[in-house]
Amino acid sequence: MNKEQERILTGMRPTGPLHLGHYVGALENWLKLQEQYDSYFLIADYQALGDHVDDIKRIRNSVIEVALDWLAVGLDPEKTTFVIQSYVPEHAELTMLLSMLIPQSQVDHNPTLKAERAALKDVSNGFVNYPVSQAADILLPKADLVPVGEDQLPHIELTRKVAARFNTTYGHVFPVPRALVGRIPRLVGTDGQAKMSKSLGNCIYLSDSEATVNQKIRAMFTDPTHLRISDPGHVENNPVFIYLDAFHQNDKELDELKAHYQRGGLGDVALKQILAKDIGDFLEPIRERRDHFKAHPELVRQALIEGTLRAKKIAEKTMLEVRDAMGITHYEDSIK
């Protein structure tokens, strides 16, 4: 199979607007991949129910917010397929069937699920089963490649196992997908936490205004030992430099900034001003495109509905193959 013919599937749960962490960990990759692959981008609203089942309005609104952000960064519905998960009920059907093949021990072993369960007092059965749902999402359109952040790699490994097990047990139906991690797998929060998180309030959103971005950057954590401008500073694990690595366009200039900071004489305020300009320049065209699509909601709706209808046809075909391979249809043949 030629590279141009391969299909990718990836997606996001609709729980609110997207932030810079989503961009460097995922969207940047997607923009390149949409030029090379048959690309399917899933808004996983079923999975959002796992921790927001009591706030359906939030999920509904977030579906639109995610679509707006996708369009704003440059994802093109003429080149790609946007899919609303709940509009394709075959996602739920395949999740149920695959759950019969995956041992619960493998699901429980998932480190992302372990961490999320530990942070919650109580979780629903649907929440615990979301790694299986993710596997079904990938296999339903028969994706060859899955662009993900590094924290999602265990999900891809589980998907590979269940695809191989299904093919061995029932006959070959699914390709065994491969993972592709972005240029910067993870962007720390503005407070230095290991990951940007809406709940921690340490995100810079793609939809933030210039004033909001500048305020958040001024409040960013830096090197706690860099008390005076003349003090030598540390670059490693310094959130400001992590962001500069992601968004500063001049590598030579950035190397000079790092050397200056390490020997002393470069203040955090000046450094943050440089970062604010970098992120401001990056976000300005995104804000403009987002405003355009927000003013034309019919374009957002068209991207979602037309893409979902394309995905539904493929899903129906895949499920016919799955049912036929498993022999769970045509029971009338056994009736004499």
Sequence and secondary structure as in RCSB ss.txt:
>XXXX:A:sequence
MNKEQERILTGMRPTGPLHLGHYVGALENWLKLQEQYDSYFLIADYQALGDHVDDIKRIRNSVIEVALDWLAVGL
DPEKTTFVIQSYVPEHAELTMLLSMLIPQSQVDHNPTLKAERAALKDVSNGFVNYPVSQAADILLPKADLVPVGE
DQLPHIELTRKVAARFNTTYGHVFPVPRALVGRIPRLVGTDGQAKMSKSLGNCIYLSDSEATVNQKIRAMFTDPT
HLRISDPGHVENNPVFIYLDAFHQNDKELDELKAHYQRGGLGDVALKQILAKDIGDFLEPIRERRDHFKAHPELV
RQALIEGTLRAKKIAEKTMLEVRDAMGITHYEDSIK
>XXXX:A:secstr
  GGG EEEEEE  SS  BHHHIIIIIHHHHHHTTTSEEEEEE HHHHHHHHTT HHHHHHHHHHHHHHHHHHT 
 TTTEEEEEGGG THHHHHHHHHHTTS HHHHHT HHHHHHHHH S   HHHHTHHHHHHHHHHTTT SEEEE G
GGHHHHHHHHHHHHHHHHHH S S   EEEE SSS    TTS SS  TTTT   BTT  HHHHHHHHHT    TT
  STTS    TT HHHHHHHHH S HHHHHHHHHHHHHS   HHHHHHHHHHHHHHHHHHHHHHHHHHHH HHHH
HHHHHHHHHHHHHHHHHHHHHHHHHHT S GGGG  
